[in-house]
Amino acid sequence: RVTEPVHVKEPFNFWLLILIILIAVATIATLREVRARRRRRLEGLL
């Protein structure tokens, strides 16, 4: 019974790490797009 919870927890932590990485990449991509759009809007206004 001691080894069972350990094997069960490992995949959950692995998937959590993958989800965190995917969310981080998505947030960085969206921030870059927003910054690029803001710069384009400022250049268009100028």
DSSP file (Angstrom, degrees, kcal/mol; ACC not computed):
  #  RESIDUE AA STRUCTURE BP1 BP2  ACC     N-H-->O    O-->H-N    N-H-->O    O-->H-N    TCO  KAPPA ALPHA  PHI   PSI    X-CA   Y-CA   Z-CA
    1    1 A R              0   0    0      0, 0.0     0, 0.0     0, 0.0     0, 0.0   0.000 360.0 360.0 360.0 -19.0    0.0    0.0    0.0
    2    2 A V     >  +     0   0    0      1,-0.2     4,-0.7     2,-0.2     0, 0.0   0.878 360.0  43.8 -75.9 -35.8    3.0    2.3    0.5
    3    3 A T  H  > S+     0   0    0      1,-0.2     4,-1.9     2,-0.1     5,-0.2   0.750 101.3  70.1 -82.1 -22.6    4.1    2.1   -3.2
    4    4 A E  H  > S+     0   0    0      1,-0.2     4,-1.8     2,-0.2     5,-0.2   0.952  98.1  45.8 -62.5 -52.1    0.6    2.5   -4.7
    5    5 A P  H  > S+     0   0    0      0, 0.0     4,-2.4     0, 0.0    -1,-0.2   0.860 110.5  55.9 -61.1 -33.0    0.0    6.2   -3.8
    6    6 A V  H  X S+     0   0    0     -4,-0.7     4,-1.9     1,-0.2    -2,-0.2   0.939 108.9  45.6 -64.1 -45.6    3.5    7.1   -5.0
    7    7 A H  H  < S+     0   0    0     -4,-1.9    -1,-0.2     1,-0.2    -3,-0.1   0.822 114.2  50.4 -66.7 -29.2    2.9    5.6   -8.4
    8    8 A V  H  X S+     0   0    0     -4,-1.8     4,-0.9    -5,-0.2    -1,-0.2   0.862 110.3  48.9 -76.4 -35.0   -0.5    7.4   -8.5
    9    9 A K  H  X S+     0   0    0     -4,-2.4     4,-2.4    -5,-0.2     5,-0.2   0.846  99.6  67.0 -74.5 -32.8    0.9   10.7   -7.6
   10   10 A E  H  X S+     0   0    0     -4,-1.9     4,-2.3     1,-0.2    -1,-0.2   0.934 101.6  44.3 -57.4 -52.1    3.7   10.7  -10.2
   11   11 A P  H  > S+     0   0    0      0, 0.0     4,-2.8     0, 0.0    -1,-0.2   0.878 112.0  54.4 -62.2 -35.4    1.6   10.9  -13.3
   12   12 A F  H  X S+     0   0    0     -4,-0.9     4,-2.5     1,-0.2    -2,-0.2   0.938 110.4  45.4 -63.8 -44.6   -0.6   13.6  -11.7
   13   13 A N  H  X S+     0   0    0     -4,-2.4     4,-2.5     2,-0.2    -1,-0.2   0.896 112.4  52.9 -63.3 -38.6    2.4   15.8  -11.0
   14   14 A F  H  X S+     0   0    0     -4,-2.3     4,-2.1    -5,-0.2    -2,-0.2   0.936 111.7  44.1 -62.1 -46.9    3.7   15.1  -14.5
   15   15 A W  H  X S+     0   0    0     -4,-2.8     4,-2.8     1,-0.2    -1,-0.2   0.878 111.4  54.5 -66.6 -36.7    0.4   16.2  -16.1
   16   16 A L  H  X S+     0   0    0     -4,-2.5     4,-2.7    -5,-0.2    -1,-0.2   0.922 108.2  49.3 -63.0 -42.3    0.3   19.2  -13.8
   17   17 A L  H  X S+     0   0    0     -4,-2.5     4,-2.5     2,-0.2    -2,-0.2   0.918 111.5  49.1 -62.2 -42.4    3.8   20.3  -15.0
   18   18 A I  H  X S+     0   0    0     -4,-2.1     4,-2.7     2,-0.2    -2,-0.2   0.926 111.8  48.7 -62.6 -44.1    2.7   19.9  -18.6
   19   19 A L  H  X S+     0   0    0     -4,-2.8     4,-2.6     1,-0.2    -2,-0.2   0.916 111.4  49.7 -62.7 -42.3   -0.5   21.9  -18.0
   20   20 A I  H  X S+     0   0    0     -4,-2.7     4,-2.6     2,-0.2    -1,-0.2   0.914 111.9  48.3 -63.1 -42.2    1.6   24.7  -16.3
   21   21 A I  H  X S+     0   0    0     -4,-2.5     4,-2.7     2,-0.2     5,-0.2   0.926 112.2  48.5 -64.3 -43.8    4.1   24.8  -19.2
   22   22 A L  H  X S+     0   0    0     -4,-2.7     4,-2.4     1,-0.2    -2,-0.2   0.915 112.9  47.9 -62.4 -42.3    1.3   24.9  -21.8
   23   23 A I  H  X S+     0   0    0     -4,-2.6     4,-2.7     2,-0.2    -1,-0.2   0.912 111.7  50.3 -65.1 -41.5   -0.5   27.7  -19.9
   24   24 A A  H  X S+     0   0    0     -4,-2.6     4,-2.5     2,-0.2    -2,-0.2   0.932 112.1  46.7 -62.7 -45.5    2.8   29.6  -19.5
   25   25 A V  H  X S+     0   0    0     -4,-2.7     4,-2.4     1,-0.2    -1,-0.2   0.904 113.2  49.8 -62.9 -40.9    3.6   29.3  -23.2
   26   26 A A  H  X S+     0   0    0     -4,-2.4     4,-2.5    -5,-0.2    -2,-0.2   0.922 111.5  47.8 -65.0 -43.6    0.0   30.4  -24.1
   27   27 A T  H  X S+     0   0    0     -4,-2.7     4,-2.6     2,-0.2    -2,-0.2   0.911 112.2  49.3 -64.8 -41.7    0.2   33.4  -21.8
   28   28 A I  H  X S+     0   0    0     -4,-2.5     4,-2.4     2,-0.2    -1,-0.2   0.920 111.9  49.1 -63.3 -42.5    3.6   34.5  -23.2
   29   29 A A  H  X S+     0   0    0     -4,-2.4     4,-2.2     1,-0.2    -2,-0.2   0.921 112.6  47.2 -62.9 -43.6    2.3   34.2  -26.8
   30   30 A T  H  X S+     0   0    0     -4,-2.5     4,-2.7     2,-0.2    -2,-0.2   0.906 111.1  51.2 -66.0 -40.5   -0.9   36.2  -26.0
   31   31 A L  H  X S+     0   0    0     -4,-2.6     4,-2.7     1,-0.2    -1,-0.2   0.917 110.3  49.4 -63.1 -41.5    1.2   38.9  -24.2
   32   32 A R  H  X S+     0   0    0     -4,-2.4     4,-2.6     2,-0.2    -1,-0.2   0.909 112.0  48.7 -63.1 -40.9    3.5   39.2  -27.2
   33   33 A E  H  X S+     0   0    0     -4,-2.2     4,-2.7     2,-0.2    -2,-0.2   0.919 112.0  48.5 -65.0 -42.7    0.5   39.4  -29.6
   34   34 A V  H  X S+     0   0    0     -4,-2.7     4,-2.7     2,-0.2    -2,-0.2   0.923 112.8  47.9 -63.9 -43.4   -1.1   42.1  -27.4
   35   35 A R  H  X S+     0   0    0     -4,-2.7     4,-2.6     2,-0.2    -2,-0.2   0.924 112.5  48.8 -63.2 -43.2    2.2   44.1  -27.2
   36   36 A A  H  X S+     0   0    0     -4,-2.6     4,-2.6     1,-0.2    -2,-0.2   0.915 112.3  48.7 -62.5 -42.6    2.6   43.8  -31.0
   37   37 A R  H  X S+     0   0    0     -4,-2.7     4,-2.7     2,-0.2    -2,-0.2   0.913 111.2  49.8 -64.7 -41.5   -1.0   45.0  -31.6
   38   38 A R  H  X S+     0   0    0     -4,-2.7     4,-2.7     2,-0.2    -2,-0.2   0.928 111.8  48.2 -62.7 -43.5   -0.5   47.9  -29.2
   39   39 A R  H  X S+     0   0    0     -4,-2.6     4,-2.7     1,-0.2    -2,-0.2   0.916 112.1  49.4 -62.5 -42.0    2.7   48.9  -31.0
   40   40 A R  H  X S+     0   0    0     -4,-2.6     4,-2.5     2,-0.2    -1,-0.2   0.906 111.6  49.2 -63.5 -40.7    1.0   48.6  -34.4
   41   41 A R  H  X S+     0   0    0     -4,-2.7     4,-2.4     2,-0.2    -2,-0.2   0.922 111.9  48.3 -64.9 -42.9   -1.9   50.8  -33.1
   42   42 A L  H  X S+     0   0    0     -4,-2.7     4,-2.3     1,-0.2    -2,-0.2   0.928 113.1  47.7 -63.1 -43.9    0.4   53.4  -31.8
   43   43 A E  H  < S+     0   0    0     -4,-2.7    -1,-0.2     1,-0.2    -2,-0.2   0.888 111.3  51.7 -63.3 -38.6    2.4   53.4  -35.1
   44   44 A G  H  < S+     0   0    0     -4,-2.5    -1,-0.2     1,-0.2    -2,-0.2   0.892 110.6  47.9 -65.5 -39.2   -0.9   53.7  -37.0
   45   45 A L  H  <        0   0    0     -4,-2.4    -2,-0.2     1,-0.3    -1,-0.2   0.893 360.0 360.0 -68.7 -38.5   -2.0   56.7  -34.9
   46   46 A L     <        0   0    0     -4,-2.3    -1,-0.3    -5,-0.2    -2,-0.2   0.516 360.0 360.0 -70.0 360.0    1.3   58.4  -35.3
